[in-house]
Amino acid sequence: MAQEKNSDGTDASLEFIPMSGGKDCEEHIGASLPWGEPTTYYEWIWYGNVDKDKYPEDACPPWQHRYAQIDSLQVNTSIVGLGLINITGAITSGGALCGASLCGAIKLFDIPHPTKENKRLVHGSLEGPENGVYVRGRLTGKNVIELPDYWKGLVDPASITVNLTQIGSSQDLIVDKIEWGSRIVIRSGSASNIDCYYTINGTRKDVDPIEVEQDVVEGKSYPEG
């Protein structure tokens, strides 16, 4: 039954109309009755303009919805919940998907191809046994790489590794020391002017380490299904 409308197009007030023959609050399989005890399949969704403590005495008690099968669902504001969302298909979002952790069998980005028409550009995320971060750049005419200030609170200093690629000539580059987890001191064994690319990696210390090899837990949902 469609929602009745007022003359100005707004929804008319809802009114409880008792069923002929009296209320029936027993369990019912199917949708032939508008009220009733929750079924073993899909429970009734209570919808009305009356508070629960003012619900008509000649109506069956309102029931919260627990299980449903819906062909299409549009949410204009937000979905809020405390449990899990298990989906066998794809999730498409025009905005960000944010959470404490995201997991999947693979992790991709998929964007319109920046240089070719009617093409997509798809890349996979690099996998590793840590929650890692990195910085990269070029060091020219000096021997100190200053790490970002936020690394002091983000990265375990003992995990820092440095890769150097000399540019133009052999410079016999050496990582002399890592000071306070915030700066890398480089020196040239051949006393050459330093000109190099660098990549510096570290492991986050603000989250627990990844348990790389885990036992299978019966009943737990996994990304591959």
NORHU-V645566 format. One record per residue. N is the residue number from 0. SS is DSSP state (h for helix, s for strand, l for the rest). PHI is phi in whole degrees, 0 to 359 (NA if undefined). Layout:
N/SS/PHI ; N/SS/PHI
This chain:
0/l/NA ; 1/l/284 ; 2/l/292 ; 3/l/289 ; 4/s/245 ; 5/l/281 ; 6/l/297 ; 7/l/271 ; 8/l/93 ; 9/l/281 ; 10/s/293 ; 11/l/286 ; 12/l/298 ; 13/l/280 ; 14/l/228 ; 15/l/280 ; 16/l/242 ; 17/l/300 ; 18/l/288 ; 19/l/294 ; 20/l/91 ; 21/l/93 ; 22/l/285 ; 23/l/226 ; 24/l/256 ; 25/l/282 ; 26/s/292 ; 27/l/226 ; 28/l/265 ; 29/l/114 ; 30/l/240 ; 31/l/285 ; 32/l/242 ; 33/l/282 ; 34/l/226 ; 35/l/160 ; 36/s/298 ; 37/l/305 ; 38/l/274 ; 39/l/284 ; 40/l/256 ; 41/l/232 ; 42/l/279 ; 43/l/291 ; 44/l/262 ; 45/l/283 ; 46/l/218 ; 47/l/183 ; 48/l/249 ; 49/l/240 ; 50/l/299 ; 51/h/298 ; 52/h/285 ; 53/h/246 ; 54/l/294 ; 55/l/305 ; 56/l/294 ; 57/l/272 ; 58/l/254 ; 59/l/289 ; 60/l/302 ; 61/l/288 ; 62/l/239 ; 63/l/285 ; 64/l/278 ; 65/l/246 ; 66/l/227 ; 67/l/205 ; 68/l/238 ; 69/l/234 ; 70/l/289 ; 71/l/211 ; 72/l/225 ; 73/l/247 ; 74/l/243 ; 75/l/274 ; 76/l/240 ; 77/l/200 ; 78/l/246 ; 79/l/239 ; 80/l/197 ; 81/l/246 ; 82/l/260 ; 83/l/265 ; 84/l/245 ; 85/l/249 ; 86/l/230 ; 87/l/271 ; 88/l/261 ; 89/l/266 ; 90/l/249 ; 91/l/248 ; 92/l/226 ; 93/l/276 ; 94/l/238 ; 95/l/273 ; 96/l/254 ; 97/l/244 ; 98/l/186 ; 99/l/291 ; 100/l/204 ; 101/l/238 ; 102/l/223 ; 103/l/190 ; 104/l/296 ; 105/l/220 ; 106/l/229 ; 107/s/236 ; 108/s/242 ; 109/s/220 ; 110/s/227 ; 111/s/302 ; 112/l/296 ; 113/l/288 ; 114/l/231 ; 115/l/235 ; 116/l/289 ; 117/l/58 ; 118/l/231 ; 119/s/245 ; 120/s/248 ; 121/s/238 ; 122/s/234 ; 123/s/257 ; 124/l/283 ; 125/l/289 ; 126/l/260 ; 127/l/198 ; 128/l/272 ; 129/l/208 ; 130/l/270 ; 131/s/257 ; 132/s/226 ; 133/s/211 ; 134/s/226 ; 135/s/214 ; 136/s/174 ; 137/s/233 ; 138/s/247 ; 139/s/225 ; 140/l/73 ; 141/l/210 ; 142/l/237 ; 143/s/235 ; 144/s/257 ; 145/s/273 ; 146/l/281 ; 147/l/304 ; 148/l/301 ; 149/l/290 ; 150/h/297 ; 151/h/299 ; 152/h/263 ; 153/h/254 ; 154/s/245 ; 155/l/289 ; 156/h/299 ; 157/h/289 ; 158/h/266 ; 159/l/291 ; 160/s/233 ; 161/s/230 ; 162/s/243 ; 163/s/236 ; 164/s/236 ; 165/s/288 ; 166/l/245 ; 167/l/87 ; 168/l/200 ; 169/l/287 ; 170/l/238 ; 171/l/50 ; 172/s/283 ; 173/s/225 ; 174/s/281 ; 175/s/287 ; 176/s/192 ; 177/s/246 ; 178/s/263 ; 179/l/57 ; 180/l/67 ; 181/l/233 ; 182/s/210 ; 183/s/251 ; 184/s/258 ; 185/s/250 ; 186/s/221 ; 187/s/258 ; 188/l/294 ; 189/l/258 ; 190/l/59 ; 191/l/277 ; 192/l/293 ; 193/l/277 ; 194/s/211 ; 195/s/208 ; 196/s/269 ; 197/s/221 ; 198/s/229 ; 199/s/239 ; 200/s/246 ; 201/s/208 ; 202/s/253 ; 203/s/296 ; 204/l/251 ; 205/l/274 ; 206/l/228 ; 207/l/292 ; 208/l/299 ; 209/l/286 ; 210/l/278 ; 211/l/292 ; 212/l/252 ; 213/l/240 ; 214/l/286 ; 215/l/289 ; 216/l/255 ; 217/l/296 ; 218/l/91 ; 219/l/278 ; 220/l/277 ; 221/l/239 ; 222/l/303 ; 223/l/279 ; 224/l/97
